[in-house]
Amino acid sequence: MALSRLGGGLFKSISKHYRANVAASLNEFGLKYDDVKIEHDEDVTKALGRLPQDELRNRARRMKRAFDVSFKRKSLPPHLQALQKPLEGYATPLIEEAKERRVERELLNTYN
């Protein structure tokens, strides 16, 4: 019992520091977490296809800015980093929906 409580607390502490490090790395380039998800995944591709045009445009601009900043070997200015919300997702609900639909379709096709 005590060991599981200690392990849970340790896991929460490590995950909190990991989230902070990921957020700092994304802030450095002005990206959001959903921007760096792998596009070769079928669910992510379908979710990106369902995004509104303005969100796709914003995503493309963030990616171009990140490439530019990376190429120049600099980071985003601190005043712009403060405005970023890197862990705020815009495609996560759509990705989850696409995954649920794919799993359901696979289950339906299993018994045919």
MOPAC internal coordinates of N, CA, C and O (Angstrom, degrees):
PM7 1SCF
backbone

  N    0.0000 0     0.00 0     0.00 0    0    0    0
  C    1.4535 1     0.00 0     0.00 0    1    0    0
  C    1.5280 1   110.45 1     0.00 0    2    1    0
  O    1.2310 1   120.81 1   128.06 1    3    2    1
  N    1.3072 1   116.07 1   -51.94 1    3    2    1
  C    1.4653 1   119.98 1  -178.96 1    5    3    2
  C    1.5201 1   110.72 1   -66.74 1    6    5    3
  O    1.2310 1   121.17 1   144.37 1    7    6    5
  N    1.3341 1   115.36 1   -35.63 1    7    6    5
  C    1.4581 1   119.35 1   179.50 1    9    7    6
  C    1.5290 1   111.03 1   -65.28 1   10    9    7
  O    1.2310 1   120.38 1   139.84 1   11   10    9
  N    1.3341 1   116.87 1   -40.16 1   11   10    9
  C    1.4689 1   119.11 1   179.01 1   13   11   10
  C    1.5265 1   110.92 1   -68.85 1   14   13   11
  O    1.2310 1   120.31 1   145.19 1   15   14   13
  N    1.3143 1   117.01 1   -34.81 1   15   14   13
  C    1.4682 1   120.54 1   177.73 1   17   15   14
  C    1.5229 1   109.60 1   -66.75 1   18   17   15
  O    1.2310 1   120.58 1   139.54 1   19   18   17
  N    1.3365 1   116.49 1   -40.46 1   19   18   17
  C    1.4578 1   120.92 1   178.30 1   21   19   18
  C    1.5254 1   109.93 1   -66.09 1   22   21   19
  O    1.2310 1   120.30 1   136.83 1   23   22   21
  N    1.3260 1   117.03 1   -43.17 1   23   22   21
  C    1.4628 1   121.12 1   179.00 1   25   23   22
  C    1.5126 1   112.03 1   -63.98 1   26   25   23
  O    1.2310 1   120.58 1   139.56 1   27   26   25
  N    1.3375 1   116.49 1   -40.44 1   27   26   25
  C    1.4652 1   120.35 1   178.39 1   29   27   26
  C    1.5091 1   111.87 1   -64.27 1   30   29   27
  O    1.2310 1   120.59 1   137.74 1   31   30   29
  N    1.3181 1   116.48 1   -42.26 1   31   30   29
  C    1.4663 1   120.83 1   178.26 1   33   31   30
  C    1.5114 1   111.69 1   -65.71 1   34   33   31
  O    1.2310 1   120.95 1   140.34 1   35   34   33
  N    1.3237 1   115.79 1   -39.66 1   35   34   33
  C    1.4581 1   120.54 1   178.23 1   37   35   34
  C    1.5238 1   110.59 1   -65.44 1   38   37   35
  O    1.2310 1   120.78 1   136.95 1   39   38   37
  N    1.3316 1   116.12 1   -43.05 1   39   38   37
  C    1.4619 1   120.57 1   178.69 1   41   39   38
  C    1.5284 1   110.99 1   -62.10 1   42   41   39
  O    1.2310 1   120.10 1   137.15 1   43   42   41
  N    1.3334 1   117.41 1   -42.85 1   43   42   41
  C    1.4691 1   120.83 1   178.99 1   45   43   42
  C    1.5187 1   110.86 1   -62.94 1   46   45   43
  O    1.2310 1   120.70 1   139.38 1   47   46   45
  N    1.3180 1   116.26 1   -40.62 1   47   46   45
  C    1.4589 1   120.40 1  -179.69 1   49   47   46
  C    1.5316 1   110.73 1   -64.98 1   50   49   47
  O    1.2310 1   120.98 1   134.03 1   51   50   49
  N    1.3238 1   115.73 1   -45.97 1   51   50   49
  C    1.4666 1   119.43 1  -179.92 1   53   51   50
  C    1.5236 1   110.68 1   -65.22 1   54   53   51
  O    1.2310 1   120.11 1   138.65 1   55   54   53
  N    1.3415 1   117.39 1   -41.35 1   55   54   53
  C    1.4664 1   119.55 1  -179.64 1   57   55   54
  C    1.5263 1   111.31 1   -66.61 1   58   57   55
  O    1.2310 1   120.15 1   145.56 1   59   58   57
  N    1.3134 1   117.33 1   -34.44 1   59   58   57
  C    1.4665 1   120.99 1   177.78 1   61   59   58
  C    1.5366 1   110.52 1   -64.08 1   62   61   59
  O    1.2310 1   120.51 1   135.75 1   63   62   61
  N    1.3303 1   116.63 1   -44.25 1   63   62   61
  C    1.4593 1   120.38 1   178.55 1   65   63   62
  C    1.5334 1   111.06 1   -67.68 1   66   65   63
  O    1.2310 1   120.32 1   142.49 1   67   66   65
  N    1.3227 1   116.99 1   -37.51 1   67   66   65
  C    1.4597 1   120.38 1   178.69 1   69   67   66
  C    1.5306 1   110.79 1   -64.19 1   70   69   67
  O    1.2310 1   120.53 1   135.11 1   71   70   69
  N    1.3389 1   116.60 1   -44.89 1   71   70   69
  C    1.4717 1   120.29 1   177.86 1   73   71   70
  C    1.5251 1   110.84 1   -59.85 1   74   73   71
  O    1.2310 1   120.62 1   138.97 1   75   74   73
  N    1.3331 1   116.42 1   -41.03 1   75   74   73
  C    1.4608 1   119.93 1   179.49 1   77   75   74
  C    1.5257 1   111.02 1   -64.71 1   78   77   75
  O    1.2310 1   120.21 1   139.82 1   79   78   77
  N    1.3314 1   117.20 1   -40.18 1   79   78   77
  C    1.4702 1   120.62 1   178.51 1   81   79   78
  C    1.5220 1   111.60 1   -66.94 1   82   81   79
  O    1.2310 1   120.19 1   138.13 1   83   82   81
  N    1.3271 1   117.23 1   -41.87 1   83   82   81
  C    1.4700 1   120.73 1   177.98 1   85   83   82
  C    1.5261 1   109.72 1   -63.44 1   86   85   83
  O    1.2310 1   120.37 1   135.49 1   87   86   85
  N    1.3239 1   116.90 1   -44.51 1   87   86   85
  C    1.4711 1   120.57 1   179.54 1   89   87   86
  C    1.5250 1   110.84 1   -61.91 1   90   89   87
  O    1.2310 1   120.03 1   139.46 1   91   90   89
  N    1.3202 1   117.55 1   -40.54 1   91   90   89
  C    1.4674 1   120.62 1   179.14 1   93   91   90
  C    1.5305 1   110.60 1   -65.43 1   94   93   91
  O    1.2310 1   120.40 1   138.51 1   95   94   93
  N    1.3227 1   116.84 1   -41.49 1   95   94   93
  C    1.4715 1   120.25 1   179.29 1   97   95   94
  C    1.5247 1   111.03 1   -65.05 1   98   97   95
  O    1.2310 1   120.19 1   138.06 1   99   98   97
  N    1.3195 1   117.25 1   -41.94 1   99   98   97
  C    1.4656 1   120.55 1   178.92 1  101   99   98
  C    1.5251 1   110.89 1   -68.03 1  102  101   99
  O    1.2310 1   120.23 1   140.89 1  103  102  101
  N    1.3263 1   117.16 1   -39.11 1  103  102  101
  C    1.4614 1   121.34 1   178.02 1  105  103  102
  C    1.5208 1   111.71 1   -60.77 1  106  105  103
  O    1.2310 1   120.99 1   144.27 1  107  106  105
  N    1.3128 1   115.71 1   -35.73 1  107  106  105
  C    1.4533 1   121.01 1  -178.43 1  109  107  106
  C    1.5324 1   111.16 1   -58.24 1  110  109  107
  O    1.2310 1   120.71 1   148.41 1  111  110  109
  N    1.3323 1   116.24 1   -31.59 1  111  110  109
  C    1.4645 1   120.55 1  -178.82 1  113  111  110
  C    1.5257 1   113.29 1  -109.44 1  114  113  111
  O    1.2310 1   119.89 1   176.17 1  115  114  113
  N    1.3269 1   117.82 1    -3.83 1  115  114  113
  C    1.4564 1   121.03 1   178.66 1  117  115  114
  C    1.5160 1   113.35 1    77.92 1  118  117  115
  O    1.2310 1   120.16 1  -150.98 1  119  118  117
  N    1.3242 1   117.31 1    29.02 1  119  118  117
  C    1.4605 1   121.61 1  -178.63 1  121  119  118
  C    1.5186 1   111.58 1  -103.24 1  122  121  119
  O    1.2310 1   121.19 1   -16.24 1  123  122  121
  N    1.3214 1   115.33 1   163.76 1  123  122  121
  C    1.4589 1   122.38 1   170.81 1  125  123  122
  C    1.5212 1   107.83 1  -108.72 1  126  125  123
  O    1.2310 1   120.55 1   -20.48 1  127  126  125
  N    1.3196 1   116.56 1   159.52 1  127  126  125
  C    1.4606 1   120.91 1  -176.81 1  129  127  126
  C    1.5286 1   111.27 1   -60.99 1  130  129  127
  O    1.2310 1   120.12 1   142.52 1  131  130  129
  N    1.3202 1   117.37 1   -37.48 1  131  130  129
  C    1.4561 1   120.42 1   179.74 1  133  131  130
  C    1.5350 1   112.23 1   -68.07 1  134  133  131
  O    1.2310 1   120.05 1   159.50 1  135  134  133
  N    1.3394 1   117.51 1   -20.50 1  135  134  133
  C    1.4592 1   120.54 1   178.23 1  137  135  134
  C    1.5269 1   112.30 1   -68.96 1  138  137  135
  O    1.2310 1   120.21 1   151.96 1  139  138  137
  N    1.3161 1   117.21 1   -28.04 1  139  138  137
  C    1.4616 1   119.84 1  -173.73 1  141  139  138
  C    1.5251 1   113.20 1  -100.74 1  142  141  139
  O    1.2310 1   120.38 1  -172.82 1  143  142  141
  N    1.3177 1   116.88 1     7.18 1  143  142  141
  C    1.4679 1   118.92 1   175.88 1  145  143  142
  C    1.5174 1   109.28 1   -69.70 1  146  145  143
  O    1.2310 1   120.55 1   -33.10 1  147  146  145
  N    1.3061 1   116.55 1   146.90 1  147  146  145
  C    1.4575 1   122.42 1  -173.53 1  149  147  146
  C    1.5312 1   110.31 1   -69.65 1  150  149  147
  O    1.2310 1   120.62 1   -58.20 1  151  150  149
  N    1.3152 1   116.42 1   121.80 1  151  150  149
  C    1.4651 1   121.97 1  -176.16 1  153  151  150
  C    1.5218 1   112.96 1   -77.46 1  154  153  151
  O    1.2310 1   119.68 1   167.90 1  155  154  153
  N    1.3226 1   118.22 1   -12.10 1  155  154  153
  C    1.4636 1   120.41 1  -179.31 1  157  155  154
  C    1.5213 1   111.15 1   -78.95 1  158  157  155
  O    1.2310 1   120.57 1   170.33 1  159  158  157
  N    1.3309 1   116.51 1    -9.67 1  159  158  157
  C    1.4561 1   120.59 1   176.05 1  161  159  158
  C    1.5320 1   108.28 1   -73.62 1  162  161  159
  O    1.2310 1   120.57 1   -47.44 1  163  162  161
  N    1.3021 1   116.51 1   132.56 1  163  162  161
  C    1.4703 1   122.25 1  -176.36 1  165  163  162
  C    1.5346 1   111.38 1   -58.99 1  166  165  163
  O    1.2310 1   120.31 1   138.96 1  167  166  165
  N    1.3231 1   117.01 1   -41.04 1  167  166  165
  C    1.4663 1   120.64 1  -177.99 1  169  167  166
  C    1.5230 1   111.07 1   -67.91 1  170  169  167
  O    1.2310 1   120.20 1   139.00 1  171  170  169
  N    1.3094 1   117.23 1   -41.00 1  171  170  169
  C    1.4706 1   121.00 1   179.40 1  173  171  170
  C    1.5224 1   109.92 1   -66.16 1  174  173  171
  O    1.2310 1   120.27 1   138.68 1  175  174  173
  N    1.3228 1   117.08 1   -41.32 1  175  174  173
  C    1.4636 1   120.80 1   179.16 1  177  175  174
  C    1.5279 1   111.39 1   -60.85 1  178  177  175
  O    1.2310 1   120.47 1   135.08 1  179  178  177
  N    1.3286 1   116.71 1   -44.92 1  179  178  177
  C    1.4744 1   119.80 1   179.02 1  181  179  178
  C    1.5274 1   110.78 1   -65.55 1  182  181  179
  O    1.2310 1   120.36 1   139.87 1  183  182  181
  N    1.3324 1   116.92 1   -40.13 1  183  182  181
  C    1.4680 1   120.26 1   179.78 1  185  183  182
  C    1.5249 1   110.73 1   -64.67 1  186  185  183
  O    1.2310 1   120.06 1   139.52 1  187  186  185
  N    1.3232 1   117.49 1   -40.48 1  187  186  185
  C    1.4671 1   119.95 1   178.56 1  189  187  186
  C    1.5215 1   111.02 1   -65.89 1  190  189  187
  O    1.2310 1   120.26 1   148.18 1  191  190  189
  N    1.3049 1   117.12 1   -31.82 1  191  190  189
  C    1.4593 1   120.58 1   177.17 1  193  191  190
  C    1.5160 1   112.92 1   -69.77 1  194  193  191
  O    1.2310 1   120.24 1   159.43 1  195  194  193
  N    1.3240 1   117.14 1   -20.57 1  195  194  193
  C    1.4641 1   121.54 1  -179.47 1  197  195  194
  C    1.5303 1   113.05 1   -95.27 1  198  197  195
  O    1.2310 1   120.26 1   176.86 1  199  198  197
  N    1.3161 1   117.11 1    -3.14 1  199  198  197
  C    1.4661 1   120.06 1   179.92 1  201  199  198
  C    1.5253 1   110.78 1   -72.07 1  202  201  199
  O    1.2310 1   120.22 1   -31.45 1  203  202  201
  N    1.3285 1   117.18 1   148.55 1  203  202  201
  C    1.4714 1   120.18 1   174.43 1  205  203  202
  C    1.5366 1   110.51 1   -64.15 1  206  205  203
  O    1.2310 1   120.72 1   -24.83 1  207  206  205
  N    1.3187 1   116.23 1   155.17 1  207  206  205
  C    1.4646 1   121.44 1  -176.79 1  209  207  206
  C    1.5265 1   112.58 1   -60.33 1  210  209  207
  O    1.2310 1   119.84 1   140.57 1  211  210  209
  N    1.3250 1   117.91 1   -39.43 1  211  210  209
  C    1.4595 1   119.24 1  -179.16 1  213  211  210
  C    1.5300 1   111.58 1   -65.69 1  214  213  211
  O    1.2310 1   119.83 1   144.80 1  215  214  213
  N    1.3216 1   117.92 1   -35.20 1  215  214  213
  C    1.4681 1   120.81 1   177.79 1  217  215  214
  C    1.5313 1   110.57 1   -70.31 1  218  217  215
  O    1.2310 1   120.39 1   142.37 1  219  218  217
  N    1.3297 1   116.85 1   -37.63 1  219  218  217
  C    1.4699 1   119.95 1   175.64 1  221  219  218
  C    1.5258 1   110.96 1   -64.73 1  222  221  219
  O    1.2310 1   120.76 1   140.53 1  223  222  221
  N    1.3144 1   116.15 1   -39.47 1  223  222  221
  C    1.4660 1   120.49 1   178.15 1  225  223  222
  C    1.5249 1   110.47 1   -64.46 1  226  225  223
  O    1.2310 1   120.44 1   136.12 1  227  226  225
  N    1.3320 1   116.76 1   -43.88 1  227  226  225
  C    1.4652 1   120.39 1   177.76 1  229  227  226
  C    1.5238 1   111.07 1   -61.84 1  230  229  227
  O    1.2310 1   120.60 1   140.02 1  231  230  229
  N    1.3248 1   116.46 1   -39.98 1  231  230  229
  C    1.4672 1   121.29 1   178.82 1  233  231  230
  C    1.5244 1   110.34 1   -63.09 1  234  233  231
  O    1.2310 1   120.62 1   135.25 1  235  234  233
  N    1.3303 1   116.42 1   -44.75 1  235  234  233
  C    1.4661 1   120.36 1   179.42 1  237  235  234
  C    1.5269 1   110.77 1   -62.82 1  238  237  235
  O    1.2310 1   120.30 1   140.18 1  239  238  237
  N    1.3210 1   117.02 1   -39.82 1  239  238  237
  C    1.4653 1   120.29 1   178.95 1  241  239  238
  C    1.5216 1   111.48 1   -65.86 1  242  241  239
  O    1.2310 1   120.53 1   139.51 1  243  242  241
  N    1.3443 1   116.59 1   -40.49 1  243  242  241
  C    1.4696 1   119.55 1   177.79 1  245  243  242
  C    1.5262 1   110.46 1   -63.62 1  246  245  243
  O    1.2310 1   120.42 1   139.35 1  247  246  245
  N    1.3268 1   116.80 1   -40.65 1  247  246  245
  C    1.4608 1   120.60 1   179.76 1  249  247  246
  C    1.5349 1   110.94 1   -65.75 1  250  249  247
  O    1.2310 1   120.02 1   136.43 1  251  250  249
  N    1.3325 1   117.57 1   -43.57 1  251  250  249
  C    1.4681 1   120.76 1   178.14 1  253  251  250
  C    1.5260 1   110.81 1   -62.34 1  254  253  251
  O    1.2310 1   120.75 1   137.22 1  255  254  253
  N    1.3296 1   116.16 1   -42.78 1  255  254  253
  C    1.4624 1   119.98 1   179.03 1  257  255  254
  C    1.5228 1   110.25 1   -62.87 1  258  257  255
  O    1.2310 1   120.33 1   138.42 1  259  258  257
  N    1.3319 1   116.97 1   -41.58 1  259  258  257
  C    1.4588 1   120.97 1   179.92 1  261  259  258
  C    1.5319 1   110.94 1   -63.75 1  262  261  259
  O    1.2310 1   120.37 1   137.97 1  263  262  261
  N    1.3540 1   116.89 1   -42.03 1  263  262  261
  C    1.4625 1   119.81 1   177.30 1  265  263  262
  C    1.5193 1   110.74 1   -62.59 1  266  265  263
  O    1.2310 1   120.75 1   138.02 1  267  266  265
  N    1.3296 1   116.17 1   -41.98 1  267  266  265
  C    1.4558 1   120.84 1  -179.50 1  269  267  266
  C    1.5269 1   111.02 1   -63.79 1  270  269  267
  O    1.2310 1   120.49 1   132.23 1  271  270  269
  N    1.3110 1   116.66 1   -47.77 1  271  270  269
  C    1.4613 1   121.57 1  -179.57 1  273  271  270
  C    1.5294 1   110.06 1   -62.91 1  274  273  271
  O    1.2310 1   120.57 1   138.18 1  275  274  273
  N    1.3230 1   116.52 1   -41.82 1  275  274  273
  C    1.4545 1   120.73 1   179.52 1  277  275  274
  C    1.5253 1   111.40 1   -65.84 1  278  277  275
  O    1.2310 1   120.48 1   138.14 1  279  278  277
  N    1.3265 1   116.68 1   -41.86 1  279  278  277
  C    1.4578 1   121.11 1  -179.80 1  281  279  278
  C    1.5221 1   110.97 1   -63.02 1  282  281  279
  O    1.2310 1   120.33 1   142.28 1  283  282  281
  N    1.3160 1   116.98 1   -37.72 1  283  282  281
  C    1.4592 1   121.95 1   180.00 1  285  283  282
  C    1.5282 1   112.26 1   -80.10 1  286  285  283
  O    1.2310 1   120.63 1   175.94 1  287  286  285
  N    1.3286 1   116.41 1    -4.06 1  287  286  285
  C    1.4700 1   123.21 1  -179.39 1  289  287  286
  C    1.5298 1   111.25 1    56.18 1  290  289  287
  O    1.2310 1   121.47 1  -135.98 1  291  290  289
  N    1.3101 1   114.80 1    44.02 1  291  290  289
  C    1.4599 1   121.54 1   176.75 1  293  291  290
  C    1.5194 1   107.61 1  -127.54 1  294  293  291
  O    1.2310 1   121.12 1    -2.59 1  295  294  293
  N    1.3041 1   115.45 1   177.41 1  295  294  293
  C    1.4610 1   119.50 1   173.14 1  297  295  294
  C    1.5194 1   108.21 1  -121.40 1  298  297  295
  O    1.2310 1   121.33 1   -15.13 1  299  298  297
  N    1.3050 1   115.07 1   164.87 1  299  298  297
  C    1.4545 1   120.98 1   179.02 1  301  299  298
  C    1.5295 1   108.93 1   -61.92 1  302  301  299
  O    1.2310 1   119.35 1   -37.87 1  303  302  301
  N    1.3323 1   118.84 1   142.13 1  303  302  301
  C    1.4690 1   120.11 1   178.55 1  305  303  302
  C    1.5364 1   111.28 1   -57.62 1  306  305  303
  O    1.2310 1   120.48 1   -33.00 1  307  306  305
  N    1.3228 1   116.69 1   147.00 1  307  306  305
  C    1.4761 1   120.21 1  -176.18 1  309  307  306
  C    1.5263 1   114.43 1   -56.50 1  310  309  307
  O    1.2310 1   119.85 1   144.38 1  311  310  309
  N    1.3399 1   117.89 1   -35.62 1  311  310  309
  C    1.4623 1   119.05 1  -179.19 1  313  311  310
  C    1.5370 1   111.14 1   -68.22 1  314  313  311
  O    1.2310 1   119.97 1   150.95 1  315  314  313
  N    1.3254 1   117.66 1   -29.05 1  315  314  313
  C    1.4644 1   120.56 1   175.50 1  317  315  314
  C    1.5294 1   111.45 1   -80.61 1  318  317  315
  O    1.2310 1   120.40 1   146.77 1  319  318  317
  N    1.3325 1   116.84 1   -33.23 1  319  318  317
  C    1.4612 1   120.20 1   176.68 1  321  319  318
  C    1.5246 1   110.91 1   -63.35 1  322  321  319
  O    1.2310 1   120.50 1   146.28 1  323  322  321
  N    1.3220 1   116.66 1   -33.72 1  323  322  321
  C    1.4687 1   120.67 1  -179.25 1  325  323  322
  C    1.5306 1   111.26 1   -66.90 1  326  325  323
  O    1.2310 1   120.04 1   153.86 1  327  326  325
  N    1.3258 1   117.54 1   -26.14 1  327  326  325
  C    1.4617 1   121.48 1  -179.28 1  329  327  326
  C    1.5273 1   112.90 1   -81.54 1  330  329  327
  O    1.2310 1   120.37 1   162.79 1  331  330  329
  N    1.3283 1   116.90 1   -17.21 1  331  330  329
  C    1.4576 1   121.06 1  -174.68 1  333  331  330
  C    1.5257 1   111.85 1   -76.36 1  334  333  331
  O    1.2310 1   121.35 1   -32.07 1  335  334  333
  N    1.3313 1   115.02 1   147.93 1  335  334  333
  C    1.4721 1   122.73 1   173.99 1  337  335  334
  C    1.5273 1   106.66 1  -128.08 1  338  337  335
  O    1.2310 1   120.26 1   -99.20 1  339  338  337
  N    1.3407 1   117.10 1    80.80 1  339  338  337
  C    1.4636 1   119.98 1  -169.80 1  341  339  338
  C    1.5249 1   115.15 1   -69.30 1  342  341  339
  O    1.2310 1   119.28 1   154.98 1  343  342  341
  N    1.3040 1   118.97 1   -25.02 1  343  342  341
  C    1.4634 1   120.54 1  -177.23 1  345  343  342
  C    1.5201 1   112.49 1   -95.02 1  346  345  343
  O    1.2310 1   120.47 1  -176.77 1  347  346  345
  N    1.3180 1   116.71 1     3.23 1  347  346  345
  C    1.4668 1   121.35 1   176.72 1  349  347  346
  C    1.5266 1   107.95 1   -82.16 1  350  349  347
  O    1.2310 1   120.87 1   -68.34 1  351  350  349
  N    1.3137 1   115.95 1   111.66 1  351  350  349
  C    1.4569 1   120.38 1  -174.77 1  353  351  350
  C    1.5196 1   112.93 1   -84.23 1  354  353  351
  O    1.2310 1   121.16 1   -32.56 1  355  354  353
  N    1.3037 1   115.39 1   147.44 1  355  354  353
  C    1.4635 1   120.57 1   175.25 1  357  355  354
  C    1.5208 1   111.05 1  -120.24 1  358  357  355
  O    1.2310 1   119.87 1   159.07 1  359  358  357
  N    1.3259 1   117.85 1   -20.93 1  359  358  357
  C    1.4588 1   120.69 1  -177.29 1  361  359  358
  C    1.5245 1   112.84 1  -113.36 1  362  361  359
  O    1.2310 1   119.76 1   172.17 1  363  362  361
  N    1.3099 1   118.07 1    -7.83 1  363  362  361
  C    1.4640 1   120.98 1  -175.47 1  365  363  362
  C    1.5204 1   113.20 1   -57.71 1  366  365  363
  O    1.2310 1   118.60 1   134.02 1  367  366  365
  N    1.3399 1   120.27 1   -45.98 1  367  366  365
  C    1.4702 1   118.69 1   178.14 1  369  367  366
  C    1.5307 1   112.62 1   -61.83 1  370  369  367
  O    1.2310 1   120.35 1   143.09 1  371  370  369
  N    1.3208 1   116.93 1   -36.91 1  371  370  369
  C    1.4626 1   120.23 1   178.86 1  373  371  370
  C    1.5237 1   111.64 1   -69.64 1  374  373  371
  O    1.2310 1   120.32 1   144.56 1  375  374  373
  N    1.3266 1   116.99 1   -35.44 1  375  374  373
  C    1.4636 1   120.71 1   177.60 1  377  375  374
  C    1.5239 1   109.98 1   -66.57 1  378  377  375
  O    1.2310 1   120.72 1   136.87 1  379  378  377
  N    1.3274 1   116.23 1   -43.13 1  379  378  377
  C    1.4642 1   119.95 1   178.77 1  381  379  378
  C    1.5308 1   111.11 1   -63.80 1  382  381  379
  O    1.2310 1   120.66 1   139.94 1  383  382  381
  N    1.3236 1   116.35 1   -40.06 1  383  382  381
  C    1.4669 1   120.18 1   178.05 1  385  383  382
  C    1.5317 1   110.92 1   -64.48 1  386  385  383
  O    1.2310 1   120.43 1   137.36 1  387  386  385
  N    1.3259 1   116.78 1   -42.64 1  387  386  385
  C    1.4673 1   120.68 1   178.93 1  389  387  386
  C    1.5289 1   110.44 1   -63.63 1  390  389  387
  O    1.2310 1   120.67 1   141.59 1  391  390  389
  N    1.3149 1   116.32 1   -38.41 1  391  390  389
  C    1.4658 1   120.12 1   179.03 1  393  391  390
  C    1.5280 1   110.73 1   -66.52 1  394  393  391
  O    1.2310 1   120.77 1   136.08 1  395  394  393
  N    1.3338 1   116.13 1   -43.92 1  395  394  393
  C    1.4695 1   119.76 1   178.38 1  397  395  394
  C    1.5307 1   111.07 1   -60.40 1  398  397  395
  O    1.2310 1   120.22 1   137.46 1  399  398  397
  N    1.3297 1   117.18 1   -42.54 1  399  398  397
  C    1.4551 1   120.83 1   179.82 1  401  399  398
  C    1.5324 1   111.31 1   -65.57 1  402  401  399
  O    1.2310 1   120.47 1   140.23 1  403  402  401
  N    1.3405 1   116.71 1   -39.77 1  403  402  401
  C    1.4609 1   120.14 1   178.92 1  405  403  402
  C    1.5254 1   111.08 1   -64.53 1  406  405  403
  O    1.2310 1   120.76 1   136.06 1  407  406  405
  N    1.3412 1   116.15 1   -43.94 1  407  406  405
  C    1.4684 1   120.13 1   179.40 1  409  407  406
  C    1.5243 1   110.29 1   -63.43 1  410  409  407
  O    1.2310 1   120.80 1   137.05 1  411  410  409
  N    1.3300 1   116.08 1   -42.95 1  411  410  409
  C    1.4652 1   119.75 1   178.99 1  413  411  410
  C    1.5348 1   110.92 1   -62.63 1  414  413  411
  O    1.2310 1   120.54 1   137.44 1  415  414  413
  N    1.3267 1   116.58 1   -42.56 1  415  414  413
  C    1.4599 1   120.81 1   179.10 1  417  415  414
  C    1.5391 1   110.57 1   -63.77 1  418  417  415
  O    1.2310 1   120.56 1   139.83 1  419  418  417
  N    1.3285 1   116.53 1   -40.17 1  419  418  417
  C    1.4654 1   119.75 1   178.13 1  421  419  418
  C    1.5131 1   111.27 1   -64.98 1  422  421  419
  O    1.2310 1   120.09 1   140.15 1  423  422  421
  N    1.3435 1   117.44 1   -39.85 1  423  422  421
  C    1.4532 1   120.77 1   178.80 1  425  423  422
  C    1.5336 1   111.08 1   -65.85 1  426  425  423
  O    1.2310 1   120.31 1   139.41 1  427  426  425
  N    1.3220 1   117.02 1   -40.59 1  427  426  425
  C    1.4468 1   120.46 1   179.04 1  429  427  426
  C    1.5281 1   111.64 1   -66.67 1  430  429  427
  O    1.2310 1   120.24 1   144.60 1  431  430  429
  N    1.3035 1   117.14 1   -35.40 1  431  430  429
  C    1.4604 1   121.38 1  -179.25 1  433  431  430
  C    1.5371 1   112.42 1   -80.62 1  434  433  431
  O    1.2310 1   120.12 1   165.08 1  435  434  433
  N    1.3019 1   117.37 1   -14.92 1  435  434  433
  C    1.4642 1   121.12 1  -179.04 1  437  435  434
  C    1.5147 1   111.70 1   -66.57 1  438  437  435
  O    1.2310 1   120.29 1   142.82 1  439  438  437
  N    1.3131 1   117.06 1   -37.18 1  439  438  437
  C    1.4583 1   121.47 1  -173.32 1  441  439  438
  C    1.5218 1   113.42 1   -97.87 1  442  441  439
  O    1.2310 1   119.44 1  -169.90 1  443  442  441
  N    1.3100 1   118.67 1    10.10 1  443  442  441
  C    1.4767 1   121.06 1   178.11 1  445  443  442
  C    1.4979 1   111.59 1   -85.98 1  446  445  443
  O    1.2310 1   120.10 1   180.00 1  447  446  445

